[in-house]
Amino acid sequence: MLAPMAAHAGREPKRPLERSLERLRERIATGDRGWFFGQIADKVSERRVAMGMSQRELAELVGTTQSAIARLERGGRPPRIDTLLRIAEALDCDLMVELVPHTS
């Protein structure tokens, strides 16, 4: 039986990009997720319903599963950008992402 290794044994200090990604993951996992991914989830759900489309129908058009669409609409695990692009196409929408400087 192998003994567990120390959690950080032999690791190099984190680079700025790694720290930025870690902060982003933390924001996604906490309060900011409710705002950012909640907006996406609401818009996908609203548009799908307005088009009279079921989650299963949207999933088939996107090439994913009904459970993945349900997870997205609940604000669960954030979808990849390529999945969002396929969803936008299936819902006859443009996907727009905007970077806005912080106001501090």
N, C-alpha and C positions, 0 to 999 in steps of 0.2 A: 504494500500500500504506500502511495506517495504522500508525503507530508505537504500540506498547503503552503504555497509560497506567500511571502509578505505582499501585501496589497500594492505597494509602490516600489518594491525592490528592483533596482536597475533601470528605473524609468528616468527619462530626461525631463527637465523642467518643461512646462507647457509653453508652446509658442503663442504669439498674439492671436493668430487665426484660431488655434485650438481653444484659447480662452474665450474668444468671441463666440464660437460655436457652442461652447458650454453654457455661456450666459444666455444665448438664444434658446437652447434646449430648456434651461430653467424657466425662462419667461413663458415658453410654450406650455410647460408643465404646471404653471401657476396661473395667476390672475390674468395675464395678457392673453392667454389662450381663449378665455371666455369672450374677449372682445374680438380678436382677429379671426380666429377660426369659427367663432360663433356667427360672425357676419357672413362668412363663406357658406356655412351650413344653412343659415336662414335663406340666403339667396338661391342656393341650389334647390332647396326644398320648395320655396315659393314658386320658382320658375317651373320646376317639374310638375307641381300640382296645377299651375295655370295652363300648362300644355296638356293636361289630362293624362299624364304619363305615370305609370307605377314605378316603384323602385326597381322592380325586376326588369321592366322595359328599358329604363335608363341604364341599368347595369349591362344589359345585352348590347346596347348601342356603344357603350364605353369599353366593353371587353373586360368587365370585372364581375363581381358577384353582388347579389342583392344585399347580402350582409355588409359588404364594404360600403355600399351607398347608404345603408341605414346607419352605419357607424359614423360616416361623414356627417350625415344630417343631424345626428345626436351631438356632434361636436367632439366625437371620440378621436381616435388617432388621426392626425393630420395627413391628408393625401399628398402624394408626390406631385410635383408641378406638371409632369407629363399626364398624369391622371386628371388633374384639374383642366388641362387643355382639352383632353378628350371629352370631359363632362361639358365644358363650355361649348364645344362643337356640337355635341348631341342635343344641347338645350338651345341651339341657335343663338349663342351669345359670344361676345368677346371677353376674354380674360384680361383684366387690367391689373397690373401691380404697380404701386407707386411708392417711391422712396421719398420720404419727407424729412428734412433735417429737424432734429430736436429743437424745441424752443425753450432754452434755459436761460 
